[in-house]
Amino acid sequence: MNFDALTSCFASAACSVTQLSTGLIIGMLLFLVASGLSLIFGVLRVTNFAHGGIYMLGAYFAYTAYQVTGSFTVALLAGALGAGIAGVAFERFIISRVYGADLLMQLLVCYAVTLILDDLVKLVYGGDYRMMGMPAAFGTAPISLGGGFIPSYYLFMIGVSAVAGLLLWLGITYTRLGKITRALAANPRMVGVLGINTSLLYGLVFGIGSGLAGLAGALAAPIRTLTPGMGLSFLIDSFIVTVIGGMGSIPGALLASLLVGIIRSLGAIGFPLFTDGLMFGLMALVLVVKPTGLLGRESV
């Protein structure tokens, strides 16, 4: 533990701005992944352990599109859409076979798919580390704020993540499709009796959740090293976020993601050997005080 370093960082405006912006970046990327994970669980009641693999696919799809076209816009779309399509295929051909099955069966199936995706990436791209590189549009001087400097790409990532999260919340809360989706989560049999194609809705929800993970992977590609298995650590953090925020709660996922992001950023300075312990400790505390999560609701 290094309380002196943490205190010194808080005393320095430059350090505080840098660490908080880093925490926001981690938090908003986690929010994209965790909101998709939370959406899938909230509607389908599936603990999608393959979600990290979908995040990885989004990063590699974006990398490939950028290498071919040189357009970062195309890369973002390729990452999100490619991951969304992969998620729909996964739901239709694999996960739909284990709806209502034992939790262990779902976890084993998802873990098997994760291993398969990792090996497929190795076959296509090899096991070497790859880096997309920063798009030329963001090759500008960092923005000065409060004595600290924030790269323009960081602000772009925060903005895209916030917009995506807002659109998801608005869609679920106010649109007809969102209301049907919430009804599907509450009583799927009744929704089916009303003549609505529940299988199509399940695929759509899985596709949207996977697309969010793919978008996070595409956004992370310019600043993270791409390697098979890169989604595992992000998946673990995402599960921590969904537990802290409340399974199925999008606002809860946002709140928990920001908390975890800031803990990771500041913990790297004050508790470099205990950062993961801080996150799991927070999760344990929330489970003891409020088992449903910060913004989760009791099951009816």
Backbone bond lengths (Angstrom), bond angles and torsions (degrees), N, CA, C in turn:
res aa  C-N    CA-C-N  psi(-1)  N-CA   C-N-CA  omega(-1)  CA-C   N-CA-C  phi
1 M - - - 1.454 - - 1.525 109.75 -
2 N 1.327 115.55 138.33 1.464 119.71 -176.72 1.526 108.78 -131.73
3 F 1.331 115.17 79.96 1.461 119.91 -178.07 1.528 111.51 -68.12
4 D 1.328 116.65 -30.02 1.460 119.90 179.95 1.528 111.01 -63.74
5 A 1.330 116.10 -43.23 1.465 120.14 179.35 1.523 110.79 -64.97
6 L 1.343 116.51 -39.96 1.462 120.34 179.66 1.523 110.90 -66.58
7 T 1.325 116.34 -42.13 1.465 120.53 178.34 1.521 110.92 -64.38
8 S 1.320 116.37 -41.47 1.468 120.71 178.75 1.519 111.08 -63.08
9 C 1.337 116.50 -36.92 1.464 120.01 179.42 1.527 111.00 -66.26
10 F 1.342 116.44 -42.72 1.464 119.81 178.21 1.529 111.50 -65.08
11 A 1.320 116.24 -29.51 1.465 120.15 179.97 1.512 112.85 -77.75
12 S 1.317 116.58 -15.60 1.465 121.77 -179.73 1.522 109.84 -105.06
13 A 1.328 117.15 121.84 1.461 120.94 179.16 1.526 111.19 -61.58
14 A 1.321 116.39 -39.71 1.460 120.37 -178.44 1.519 111.18 -63.05
15 C 1.334 116.31 -45.58 1.466 120.16 179.88 1.521 111.12 -66.42
16 S 1.325 116.77 -42.11 1.461 120.39 -179.38 1.520 111.50 -61.37
17 V 1.341 116.33 -45.64 1.470 120.72 179.58 1.536 110.60 -62.76
18 T 1.321 115.58 -43.83 1.466 119.80 -178.70 1.521 111.40 -62.81
19 Q 1.319 117.13 -47.04 1.458 120.66 -177.26 1.526 112.14 -69.84
20 L 1.333 116.83 -39.17 1.464 119.41 178.98 1.518 111.30 -67.78
21 S 1.337 117.13 -38.53 1.465 119.65 177.42 1.524 110.53 -66.08
22 T 1.331 116.31 -38.19 1.461 120.09 176.13 1.521 110.58 -63.93
23 G 1.332 116.57 -41.08 1.449 120.44 176.92 1.519 112.41 -62.70
24 L 1.337 116.32 -38.60 1.462 119.96 177.23 1.518 111.85 -64.18
25 I 1.339 116.18 -40.50 1.455 120.20 178.72 1.523 110.47 -62.13
26 I 1.324 115.73 -50.17 1.469 119.39 178.90 1.524 110.17 -59.57
27 G 1.343 115.81 -43.83 1.452 120.34 -177.38 1.517 113.26 -64.78
28 M 1.335 117.61 -42.84 1.460 119.61 -177.32 1.528 112.06 -71.49
29 L 1.337 117.46 -35.79 1.465 119.45 174.31 1.527 110.34 -65.67
30 L 1.327 115.45 -41.88 1.466 119.34 176.10 1.523 111.00 -61.37
31 F 1.330 116.01 -37.51 1.466 120.06 -179.50 1.524 111.00 -61.99
32 L 1.339 117.15 -42.67 1.463 119.46 178.95 1.526 111.24 -60.59
33 V 1.322 115.58 -46.05 1.465 119.12 -179.68 1.530 110.61 -68.18
34 A 1.330 116.48 -46.43 1.464 120.57 -175.69 1.528 112.19 -69.67
35 S 1.338 117.61 -33.76 1.467 118.78 179.25 1.524 110.43 -66.45
36 G 1.336 116.93 -38.33 1.461 119.53 175.00 1.513 111.60 -65.36
37 L 1.322 116.46 -42.06 1.462 121.18 177.72 1.517 110.83 -62.78
38 S 1.331 115.89 -42.51 1.460 121.11 -179.81 1.524 111.50 -67.69
39 L 1.338 116.74 -38.21 1.460 121.02 178.20 1.523 110.45 -62.97
40 I 1.317 116.41 -45.28 1.467 120.42 -178.95 1.525 110.26 -63.91
41 F 1.327 116.49 -43.73 1.464 118.19 179.32 1.522 111.31 -67.12
42 G 1.340 116.70 -41.68 1.448 120.21 -176.40 1.518 113.27 -61.81
43 V 1.335 117.09 -33.95 1.463 120.95 -176.90 1.528 111.53 -96.99
44 L 1.331 116.73 -46.96 1.457 120.51 -172.92 1.519 113.60 -94.39
45 R 1.351 116.80 -13.24 1.465 121.69 -175.60 1.532 111.26 57.14
46 V 1.332 114.82 39.62 1.457 121.31 178.11 1.525 108.64 -115.99
47 T 1.317 117.48 126.28 1.453 121.70 175.02 1.526 107.57 -85.41
48 N 1.311 115.27 94.12 1.467 121.54 -170.03 1.527 111.37 -79.89
49 F 1.299 116.62 87.91 1.459 121.48 -179.58 1.527 111.55 -73.34
50 A 1.333 118.02 -9.64 1.464 121.56 177.67 1.523 111.89 -88.30
51 H 1.320 117.30 3.67 1.464 121.16 -175.77 1.531 111.67 -62.76
52 G 1.330 116.78 -33.35 1.459 120.07 177.26 1.518 111.68 -65.34
53 G 1.332 116.42 -36.20 1.455 119.96 176.21 1.520 112.31 -65.51
54 I 1.328 116.81 -35.51 1.464 120.91 176.70 1.525 110.12 -66.42
55 Y 1.330 116.55 -40.46 1.471 121.56 174.90 1.525 110.41 -57.64
56 M 1.323 116.29 -43.99 1.461 121.27 178.32 1.527 110.95 -62.09
57 L 1.328 117.12 -43.92 1.465 120.36 178.58 1.522 111.33 -59.82
58 G 1.336 116.72 -40.70 1.459 120.18 178.59 1.517 111.66 -58.85
59 A 1.345 116.14 -41.45 1.460 120.28 178.97 1.524 111.21 -64.86
60 Y 1.318 117.19 -43.35 1.462 120.40 -178.89 1.532 112.11 -72.04
61 F 1.320 117.46 -36.28 1.472 119.88 175.34 1.531 110.28 -61.50
62 A 1.335 115.34 -43.50 1.470 119.76 178.82 1.524 110.61 -64.09
63 Y 1.315 116.72 -42.35 1.467 121.57 178.99 1.530 110.49 -59.25
64 T 1.326 116.54 -46.25 1.467 120.85 -179.15 1.522 111.28 -64.19
65 A 1.344 116.30 -46.03 1.463 119.98 -179.46 1.524 111.33 -62.35
66 Y 1.326 116.06 -37.36 1.471 119.45 -179.88 1.528 111.24 -69.54
67 Q 1.324 116.70 -37.70 1.458 119.96 177.72 1.523 111.61 -65.67
68 V 1.325 116.85 -34.44 1.462 121.43 -177.30 1.527 111.95 -80.98
69 T 1.328 117.04 -44.22 1.471 120.44 -172.32 1.525 113.39 -103.23
70 G 1.322 117.91 -25.66 1.463 120.71 -174.83 1.512 113.43 74.52
71 S 1.341 117.38 6.88 1.464 121.94 -178.88 1.516 109.53 -106.10
72 F 1.332 116.49 122.78 1.456 119.90 179.29 1.525 111.04 -72.98
73 T 1.316 117.49 -29.33 1.471 120.63 176.02 1.521 110.50 -62.32
74 V 1.328 115.67 -45.65 1.464 120.33 177.13 1.525 110.26 -63.15
75 A 1.331 116.57 -37.67 1.461 120.51 179.67 1.534 111.41 -63.33
76 L 1.329 116.93 -43.17 1.463 120.11 177.83 1.524 111.29 -61.84
77 L 1.334 115.85 -45.31 1.462 119.84 179.59 1.521 111.13 -63.82
78 A 1.337 116.06 -40.92 1.460 119.98 -179.69 1.521 110.81 -64.42
79 G 1.331 116.50 -40.93 1.456 119.98 179.31 1.514 112.46 -63.18
80 A 1.344 116.33 -46.63 1.464 120.55 -178.19 1.523 111.72 -70.14
81 L 1.345 116.89 -48.54 1.463 120.70 -177.09 1.525 111.27 -69.16
82 G 1.338 116.17 -41.74 1.458 119.22 179.46 1.519 111.80 -61.85
83 A 1.335 116.60 -44.21 1.461 120.51 178.02 1.527 110.88 -66.20
84 G 1.343 116.54 -37.93 1.461 119.79 178.11 1.514 112.11 -62.60
85 I 1.330 116.89 -43.90 1.470 121.06 178.39 1.525 110.62 -65.03
86 A 1.335 115.96 -41.26 1.468 119.78 177.05 1.522 110.54 -61.58
87 G 1.337 116.98 -39.07 1.448 121.00 178.53 1.520 112.53 -65.15
88 V 1.328 116.80 -41.23 1.470 120.59 177.94 1.525 110.38 -62.96
89 A 1.347 116.37 -44.00 1.466 120.09 178.79 1.533 110.76 -62.24
90 F 1.329 116.06 -41.44 1.463 120.62 178.22 1.517 110.99 -61.88
91 E 1.324 116.53 -42.80 1.460 120.31 -179.44 1.523 111.50 -67.66
92 R 1.323 117.06 -44.47 1.459 121.21 -175.25 1.520 112.48 -67.97
93 F 1.328 117.12 -44.88 1.460 120.62 -170.26 1.529 114.46 -96.68
94 I 1.339 117.07 -18.25 1.465 118.22 -174.90 1.521 112.15 -125.11
95 I 1.342 116.62 -63.50 1.461 118.99 -169.69 1.528 111.92 -68.77
96 S 1.335 118.17 -26.93 1.465 120.30 178.98 1.527 111.70 -64.14
97 R 1.333 116.58 -18.99 1.464 120.59 179.58 1.522 112.45 -76.96
98 V 1.323 116.44 -15.13 1.472 118.89 -176.26 1.525 111.85 -119.47
99 Y 1.338 118.06 18.91 1.463 120.02 173.68 1.522 108.94 -60.33
100 G 1.309 115.40 132.44 1.464 119.46 179.15 1.511 113.91 78.53
101 A 1.336 117.47 -0.99 1.459 120.28 179.87 1.519 110.23 -78.53
102 D 1.318 114.74 172.62 1.452 120.47 177.76 1.529 110.31 -59.33
103 L 1.334 116.86 145.86 1.451 121.36 -178.75 1.528 111.54 -57.21
104 L 1.318 117.07 -39.11 1.457 120.71 179.80 1.521 111.16 -61.15
105 M 1.326 116.90 -39.92 1.459 120.56 177.90 1.528 110.68 -62.20
106 Q 1.334 117.69 -44.36 1.462 121.01 178.34 1.526 111.31 -61.15
107 L 1.330 116.31 -43.56 1.463 120.06 -179.67 1.524 111.30 -64.29
108 L 1.332 117.48 -40.57 1.461 120.69 179.90 1.519 111.21 -65.06
109 V 1.329 116.41 -42.43 1.457 120.29 178.64 1.527 110.53 -63.20
110 C 1.324 116.95 -46.77 1.466 120.58 -179.40 1.525 111.47 -64.72
111 Y 1.328 116.73 -39.14 1.461 119.45 179.71 1.528 110.68 -66.78
112 A 1.335 116.28 -38.29 1.464 120.13 177.23 1.524 110.58 -61.84
113 V 1.326 116.95 -42.79 1.462 120.81 179.03 1.529 110.57 -64.76
114 T 1.326 116.98 -38.09 1.465 120.81 177.26 1.526 111.30 -59.33
115 L 1.327 116.79 -45.85 1.462 120.93 178.45 1.523 111.40 -63.71
116 I 1.325 116.48 -39.31 1.464 120.56 178.79 1.525 110.50 -64.36
117 L 1.331 116.75 -43.44 1.467 120.14 179.42 1.529 111.19 -63.11
118 D 1.336 116.52 -41.35 1.463 119.78 178.27 1.533 110.95 -60.00
119 D 1.326 116.82 -43.20 1.466 120.19 -179.41 1.527 111.61 -70.68
120 L 1.335 117.08 -34.90 1.467 119.52 176.68 1.526 110.85 -63.20
121 V 1.336 116.17 -40.70 1.462 119.89 177.67 1.531 110.27 -63.57
122 K 1.327 116.88 -38.81 1.464 120.11 177.56 1.525 110.87 -63.66
123 L 1.341 116.73 -39.31 1.459 119.88 179.66 1.524 111.87 -65.25
124 V 1.336 116.17 -39.75 1.469 120.52 -175.28 1.523 111.47 -82.46
125 Y 1.325 116.97 -45.72 1.463 121.15 -172.28 1.534 113.53 -107.40
126 G 1.332 116.28 -12.04 1.456 119.02 -174.87 1.519 110.71 83.87
127 G 1.313 115.64 174.33 1.457 119.83 -177.90 1.509 114.15 -92.17
128 D 1.337 117.49 3.58 1.464 120.77 -178.39 1.526 110.91 -73.96
129 Y 1.329 115.03 153.63 1.465 120.34 174.77 1.523 109.11 -72.97
130 R 1.319 115.19 140.74 1.461 120.56 178.81 1.526 109.67 -129.25
131 M 1.327 115.47 154.60 1.464 120.97 -179.03 1.515 108.63 -140.17
132 M 1.315 117.10 127.14 1.453 120.51 178.76 1.519 111.41 -67.68
133 G 1.311 117.26 -40.40 1.456 120.80 -174.00 1.520 110.92 91.55
134 M 1.298 116.16 154.50 1.456 121.09 -177.68 1.525 110.16 -75.06
135 P 1.346 117.77 127.80 1.468 120.57 176.67 1.523 111.17 -57.33
136 A 1.328 115.72 146.42 1.468 121.29 -175.70 1.529 111.93 -59.24
137 A 1.326 116.88 -32.10 1.462 120.37 -177.67 1.529 112.07 -62.34
138 F 1.329 117.29 -21.99 1.466 120.75 -177.65 1.526 111.64 -107.76
139 G 1.325 116.32 12.86 1.455 120.07 177.62 1.516 112.15 -82.51
140 T 1.302 116.05 48.04 1.465 121.55 -179.23 1.529 109.58 -109.64
141 A 1.313 115.64 170.23 1.461 120.29 179.18 1.530 109.90 -66.61
142 P 1.328 117.94 144.50 1.467 120.64 177.88 1.523 111.34 -59.98
143 I 1.324 114.54 154.09 1.461 120.63 -179.69 1.525 108.97 -88.29
144 S 1.325 116.24 129.41 1.452 121.57 -179.48 1.528 110.02 -81.71
145 L 1.327 116.19 130.37 1.462 120.85 179.77 1.525 109.21 -147.70
146 G 1.345 115.91 113.10 1.455 120.67 176.53 1.514 114.24 61.13
147 G 1.304 116.37 30.61 1.457 119.56 -179.34 1.510 113.83 90.49
148 G 1.339 116.52 -11.47 1.466 120.54 177.41 1.520 110.37 -105.29
149 F 1.320 116.25 172.03 1.458 121.00 -178.24 1.524 109.25 -126.21
150 I 1.341 114.30 131.00 1.467 120.61 -178.95 1.523 108.45 -120.43
151 P 1.330 118.59 120.46 1.466 120.36 176.66 1.521 111.08 -58.43
152 S 1.318 116.66 143.58 1.463 120.41 -178.49 1.525 111.60 -61.54
153 Y 1.323 116.29 -29.97 1.471 118.53 -179.88 1.530 111.02 -66.82
154 Y 1.326 116.69 -32.61 1.466 119.45 176.77 1.530 110.61 -60.78
155 L 1.322 115.86 -44.86 1.466 119.80 179.07 1.527 110.81 -63.97
156 F 1.327 116.22 -38.01 1.472 120.41 177.38 1.527 110.63 -62.26
157 M 1.329 116.85 -44.51 1.459 120.66 179.39 1.521 111.67 -62.12
158 I 1.316 116.18 -43.41 1.462 119.97 179.15 1.525 110.04 -62.79
159 G 1.334 116.91 -43.07 1.456 120.74 -179.49 1.517 112.84 -64.16
160 V 1.335 117.16 -46.46 1.468 120.63 179.97 1.519 110.91 -63.20
161 S 1.323 116.78 -43.36 1.463 120.62 179.49 1.528 111.15 -63.00
162 A 1.332 116.13 -42.43 1.466 120.11 179.96 1.532 111.13 -64.89
163 V 1.324 116.86 -42.57 1.469 120.61 179.64 1.526 110.43 -64.46
164 A 1.335 116.67 -44.27 1.465 120.15 179.37 1.523 111.17 -61.44
165 G 1.332 116.44 -43.42 1.460 119.95 178.17 1.518 112.31 -64.62
166 L 1.337 116.69 -40.22 1.468 120.61 179.58 1.527 110.84 -64.91
167 L 1.326 116.48 -43.51 1.468 120.22 179.10 1.524 110.81 -62.70
168 L 1.334 116.49 -40.04 1.466 119.80 178.07 1.518 110.60 -62.57
169 W 1.330 117.42 -45.95 1.463 120.62 -179.26 1.531 111.49 -64.71
170 L 1.327 116.87 -44.26 1.465 120.33 178.47 1.526 110.89 -62.49
171 G 1.333 115.66 -41.52 1.461 119.25 -179.67 1.515 112.34 -63.52
172 I 1.318 117.16 -42.97 1.458 120.64 -179.18 1.525 111.59 -71.37
173 T 1.329 116.59 -34.27 1.464 120.64 -173.26 1.521 113.09 -83.72
174 Y 1.347 117.46 -38.89 1.461 119.10 -167.47 1.534 115.59 -116.94
175 T 1.306 119.56 -18.19 1.467 119.26 -177.62 1.529 110.63 -87.32
176 R 1.331 114.80 160.09 1.468 119.73 178.46 1.521 110.90 -63.56
177 L 1.335 115.75 -41.15 1.457 119.16 177.98 1.521 111.09 -62.09
178 G 1.339 116.23 -39.77 1.453 119.61 178.64 1.517 112.09 -64.11
179 K 1.335 117.07 -39.77 1.463 120.27 179.16 1.524 110.85 -66.99
180 I 1.343 115.94 -38.08 1.464 118.99 176.83 1.523 110.15 -65.25
181 T 1.328 116.09 -39.11 1.460 120.53 179.30 1.521 111.03 -63.32
182 R 1.336 116.84 -41.69 1.462 119.86 177.88 1.529 110.73 -65.78
183 A 1.319 116.48 -37.12 1.463 119.82 176.62 1.529 110.48 -66.56
184 L 1.327 115.55 -36.47 1.467 120.12 177.66 1.518 111.15 -62.53
185 A 1.328 115.95 -38.97 1.465 119.92 178.70 1.521 111.18 -66.72
186 A 1.347 116.52 -34.36 1.464 120.67 -176.73 1.518 112.39 -81.41
187 N 1.345 117.12 -42.49 1.468 120.99 -175.67 1.521 110.06 -151.76
188 P 1.328 117.97 81.88 1.467 120.58 -176.95 1.522 113.44 -62.56
189 R 1.320 117.11 -33.31 1.465 119.13 -179.11 1.523 111.09 -65.42
190 M 1.323 117.61 -41.43 1.457 120.73 179.12 1.525 110.69 -65.19
191 V 1.323 117.80 -39.90 1.460 121.08 177.96 1.521 110.44 -61.67
192 G 1.330 116.63 -40.12 1.463 120.23 177.83 1.514 111.92 -66.01
193 V 1.328 117.13 -38.06 1.470 121.15 179.04 1.523 110.89 -62.84
194 L 1.324 117.51 -29.95 1.463 121.62 -179.54 1.531 112.39 -77.04
195 G 1.313 117.14 2.79 1.450 120.98 175.68 1.523 114.85 89.36
196 I 1.313 117.24 12.17 1.464 121.03 179.72 1.527 109.21 -90.18
197 N 1.309 115.61 136.44 1.470 121.68 -178.92 1.531 109.36 -74.00
198 T 1.318 116.28 95.51 1.460 120.06 -176.81 1.530 111.98 -69.14
199 S 1.329 117.37 -32.75 1.467 119.78 179.10 1.524 110.82 -62.37
200 L 1.334 116.18 -40.15 1.459 120.50 177.59 1.525 110.58 -64.64
201 L 1.328 116.30 -40.85 1.461 120.23 179.41 1.528 111.56 -65.60
202 Y 1.328 116.29 -40.89 1.464 119.61 177.45 1.525 110.66 -58.67
203 G 1.331 116.37 -46.02 1.457 120.16 178.77 1.522 112.12 -62.53
204 L 1.345 116.10 -39.78 1.463 120.68 179.94 1.531 110.94 -64.79
205 V 1.335 116.38 -44.40 1.473 120.15 179.52 1.524 110.34 -62.47
206 F 1.323 116.61 -43.96 1.462 119.98 179.54 1.527 110.49 -64.54
207 G 1.335 116.13 -37.37 1.454 119.83 178.76 1.525 112.26 -66.01
208 I 1.344 117.04 -41.92 1.467 120.71 179.06 1.535 110.23 -65.43
209 G 1.328 115.92 -45.59 1.459 119.16 179.02 1.519 112.19 -61.16
210 S 1.326 116.55 -41.02 1.463 120.57 178.68 1.521 110.94 -70.00
211 G 1.339 116.62 -36.34 1.459 119.88 178.00 1.519 112.19 -62.38
212 L 1.330 117.18 -36.80 1.467 120.78 176.65 1.533 110.93 -64.37
213 A 1.332 115.88 -41.53 1.466 119.23 176.79 1.523 110.65 -64.28
214 G 1.355 116.34 -40.29 1.452 119.96 178.25 1.513 112.71 -65.09
215 L 1.333 116.79 -37.21 1.464 120.81 176.87 1.523 110.13 -63.90
216 A 1.325 117.09 -40.92 1.470 120.62 176.93 1.524 110.70 -61.63
217 G 1.334 116.57 -42.24 1.455 120.26 177.90 1.515 111.99 -63.31
218 A 1.335 116.81 -40.55 1.464 120.83 179.17 1.524 111.12 -66.21
219 L 1.319 117.08 -40.19 1.467 120.63 178.25 1.531 111.49 -67.01
220 A 1.330 116.38 -33.14 1.462 119.99 -178.25 1.529 112.19 -79.82
221 A 1.332 117.29 -20.21 1.469 120.51 -173.47 1.528 114.14 -56.39
222 P 1.331 120.66 -40.31 1.469 118.88 -179.49 1.529 114.71 -69.92
223 I 1.309 118.08 -19.58 1.469 119.89 -174.76 1.522 112.59 -117.66
224 R 1.341 117.13 -2.12 1.455 120.23 179.01 1.521 110.38 -123.04
225 T 1.314 116.10 150.97 1.454 121.10 174.95 1.519 109.18 -77.07
226 L 1.331 116.44 132.28 1.447 121.51 -179.95 1.526 109.12 -90.93
227 T 1.310 115.83 128.06 1.461 121.32 179.83 1.519 108.90 -154.23
228 P 1.333 118.01 146.37 1.471 119.49 175.96 1.521 110.70 -56.11
229 G 1.324 116.02 134.85 1.457 121.15 -179.17 1.513 113.87 89.18
230 M 1.338 117.10 4.75 1.456 120.57 -176.59 1.532 113.38 -65.14
231 G 1.319 116.90 -17.91 1.459 119.35 -176.81 1.517 114.49 -83.01
232 L 1.340 117.39 -11.25 1.465 119.00 -173.67 1.522 112.73 -64.89
233 S 1.337 116.98 -48.46 1.467 119.34 -178.98 1.520 111.14 -64.74
234 F 1.328 116.41 -38.10 1.454 119.68 178.37 1.521 110.78 -67.16
235 L 1.325 116.58 -34.32 1.462 120.38 178.87 1.522 110.71 -64.31
236 I 1.330 116.84 -44.24 1.460 120.55 -180.00 1.528 110.21 -61.06
237 D 1.330 116.29 -45.67 1.471 119.56 177.43 1.525 111.06 -61.52
238 S 1.326 117.03 -36.63 1.467 120.66 -179.62 1.521 111.29 -65.91
239 F 1.330 116.74 -39.36 1.460 119.41 177.01 1.523 110.69 -65.89
240 I 1.326 116.75 -38.30 1.467 120.01 176.00 1.530 109.75 -60.02
241 V 1.335 115.74 -42.87 1.465 120.95 179.77 1.519 111.22 -62.77
242 T 1.331 117.77 -45.47 1.464 120.08 -177.79 1.525 111.67 -66.77
243 V 1.318 116.52 -33.08 1.467 119.21 177.79 1.527 110.38 -71.31
244 I 1.324 116.67 -44.29 1.467 120.04 -179.76 1.528 111.00 -66.37
245 G 1.328 116.73 -45.22 1.459 120.35 -177.09 1.506 113.85 -75.53
246 G 1.326 116.56 -28.60 1.460 120.89 -176.20 1.507 110.17 114.82
247 M 1.318 117.96 119.69 1.459 121.38 -177.97 1.524 110.12 -60.40
248 G 1.324 116.11 126.45 1.455 121.42 178.95 1.511 114.75 91.01
249 S 1.343 118.33 -3.23 1.466 121.77 -177.94 1.528 109.91 -102.70
250 I 1.344 116.18 115.50 1.467 120.63 178.61 1.537 110.70 -70.50
251 P 1.349 119.81 -47.67 1.474 119.25 175.19 1.525 112.08 -58.95
252 G 1.329 116.70 -36.63 1.451 120.01 177.42 1.516 111.74 -64.28
253 A 1.340 116.34 -37.88 1.465 120.46 177.72 1.528 110.72 -63.91
254 L 1.341 117.39 -38.40 1.469 120.64 178.28 1.521 110.94 -64.90
255 L 1.321 116.70 -48.56 1.464 120.85 -179.20 1.525 110.92 -60.75
256 A 1.316 116.76 -47.44 1.457 120.73 -178.24 1.527 111.47 -67.21
257 S 1.325 117.57 -36.44 1.461 120.83 179.29 1.525 111.19 -62.70
258 L 1.325 116.09 -43.22 1.461 119.31 178.79 1.527 110.96 -65.28
259 L 1.331 116.97 -40.11 1.467 120.57 177.64 1.525 111.16 -61.48
260 V 1.330 115.83 -46.57 1.465 120.21 -178.57 1.525 110.75 -67.08
261 G 1.339 116.92 -39.67 1.453 120.32 179.00 1.523 112.05 -61.50
262 I 1.316 116.60 -45.01 1.466 120.53 179.62 1.526 111.09 -68.21
263 I 1.339 116.91 -38.17 1.464 120.12 177.13 1.526 110.35 -62.27
264 R 1.325 116.67 -42.35 1.475 119.93 179.08 1.524 110.89 -64.51
265 S 1.323 116.33 -42.29 1.461 120.08 -176.23 1.526 111.54 -68.87
266 L 1.325 116.87 -51.16 1.472 120.25 -179.21 1.527 112.04 -74.21
267 G 1.341 115.73 -32.57 1.449 119.20 179.02 1.511 112.92 -64.82
268 A 1.345 116.34 -28.99 1.464 120.11 178.50 1.528 111.26 -63.95
269 I 1.341 116.56 -23.32 1.466 120.84 178.67 1.529 111.50 -91.93
270 G 1.319 116.12 -51.05 1.460 119.70 -175.07 1.510 114.71 -85.63
271 F 1.353 117.20 -29.72 1.462 120.83 -176.96 1.531 109.73 -136.31
272 P 1.316 117.91 62.18 1.471 120.97 -172.81 1.521 113.86 -60.28
273 L 1.321 117.92 -26.45 1.464 121.16 -179.18 1.527 112.53 -99.35
274 F 1.331 116.13 2.01 1.471 118.66 -174.85 1.528 111.59 -135.56
275 T 1.335 116.81 22.76 1.468 119.62 -178.13 1.518 111.43 -64.13
276 D 1.335 117.56 -46.18 1.466 120.41 177.87 1.523 110.99 -62.99
277 G 1.328 115.82 -36.51 1.458 119.61 178.42 1.522 112.03 -62.27
278 L 1.336 116.94 -36.70 1.460 120.35 177.59 1.522 111.39 -63.18
279 M 1.337 116.42 -42.53 1.468 120.12 -178.97 1.526 111.23 -66.53
280 F 1.339 115.77 -46.15 1.458 118.50 179.22 1.524 111.06 -67.44
281 G 1.323 116.34 -32.53 1.452 119.62 176.18 1.522 111.53 -64.37
282 L 1.335 116.60 -41.84 1.465 120.57 176.92 1.522 110.35 -62.92
283 M 1.328 116.49 -42.47 1.462 120.22 178.55 1.532 111.05 -61.10
284 A 1.330 116.18 -44.29 1.462 120.12 179.31 1.520 111.05 -62.58
285 L 1.336 116.55 -41.16 1.462 120.40 179.44 1.523 111.08 -62.81
286 V 1.330 116.83 -43.84 1.465 120.26 179.09 1.524 110.67 -63.55
287 L 1.327 117.64 -41.62 1.463 120.67 179.78 1.524 112.09 -63.54
288 V 1.332 116.25 -33.80 1.466 119.96 178.93 1.527 110.80 -73.22
289 V 1.345 116.14 -44.62 1.466 120.72 -175.41 1.523 111.58 -79.77
290 K 1.344 116.56 -43.97 1.470 121.14 -177.80 1.526 109.00 -141.90
291 P 1.313 118.13 88.55 1.464 122.13 -172.55 1.531 114.68 -57.16
292 T 1.326 118.08 -24.66 1.460 120.33 -179.63 1.527 112.39 -82.51
293 G 1.330 118.69 -2.78 1.456 121.09 -177.20 1.514 110.47 97.11
294 L 1.339 115.44 167.98 1.456 120.62 -175.28 1.522 112.82 -59.03
295 L 1.328 117.25 -43.29 1.472 120.99 -178.70 1.509 111.99 -121.13
296 G 1.321 116.73 16.81 1.463 120.14 178.36 1.514 111.95 -78.59
297 R 1.315 115.07 162.21 1.460 120.24 -178.69 1.520 109.80 -117.60
298 E 1.328 114.27 151.65 1.461 118.90 176.40 1.515 109.95 -65.93
299 S 1.334 115.79 141.59 1.457 120.53 175.84 1.522 109.69 -70.35
300 V 1.334 113.74 137.92 1.469 118.29 -178.31 1.531 109.33 -90.34
